[in-house]
Amino acid sequence: MNLSEEYASRIDTVREQNIRLSGEAPKDDPWGGELARLFRFDPHRTLDPNLTITASYLRPTDVFIDVGGGAGRVSLPMSLRCNRVINVDASQGMAAEFESSALEAGISNACVRLSNWLDADGIKGDVVFTSDVTYFIKEIGPFISKLNAAAERTVIITLWSVPPPNRRSMLYRLVYGEEQAVAPGHRELLTVLWQMGILPDVRVLPEPPWWDREIPTTRTAAMDMALGSRWINPEDRPRAGGLIEGNFDELFEENSTGFHPLWLADARELLVTWEPLK
């Protein structure tokens, strides 16, 4: 088994566990609806330090391709700093949020291509970017090859040192009584890149995950944080709530600033870049 096959095997293992414990994910648009709205941000906001570093790779004349760009969390702010943005995303819900956000912000140089990346034809850009996507890509070799072929100057991949689905592994073990299967992360990605003859630069970015920087200030808010997202099967939520409540003091540390989650694995964002091989 080569490294790409090992990568795919990890994704199969994660999927098989998810199906066994939580059932099949929605097939129509698993990233749509309320989830898509959670990824919508003001394009005119002040960039955080991580996004500021990403933006430093752009030139005013660039075409920026965002693969799996969702509602435009990254690409719409980048559209204010380059010539044109193309978001390639297969989710209708994410695409709708992207278009609505761009219209509301008065952005006219950004468009969305509703497509899976491997099925998208004729897309080229100066900078080709993808964030938090590679954990879910089974055909990682063809995916990377297409990123490389589409880029004129730079390929950028950002991902977290702990894949976001696995940051709750301590809670997962408590609720489901088994270890959570680990999605392929930066170690697996880098070895695949090396096997493909790509020697990227890797930079550790300064900011923690943008989605959980707030510390809950009440016990109720702490419980909501632990039970949040979609990691628990709806019918398991009452049982999970009882388990988390019964183990609350082992899961949270209370101090003057609130209830700090001991179960939430620390993670740093990694910026992986290379000049495309032609």
Buried (B, 14 or more C-beta within 10 A) or exposed (E): EEBBEBBBEBBEBBBEBBEEBBEEEEEEBEBBBEBBBBBBBEBEEEBBEBBBBBBEBBEEEBBBBBBBBBBBBBBBBBBBBBBBBBBBBBBBBBBBBBBBBBEEBEBEEBBBBBBEBEEBEEBEBBBBBBBBBBBBBBBBBEBBBBBBBBBBEBBBBBBBBBBBBBBBBBBBEBBBEEEBBBBBBBEBBBBBBEEBEBEBEBEEBEBBBEEBEEBBEEBEBBBEBBBEBEBBBEEBEEEBBEBBEEBBEEBBEBEEEBBBBEBBBEBBBBBBBBBBEE
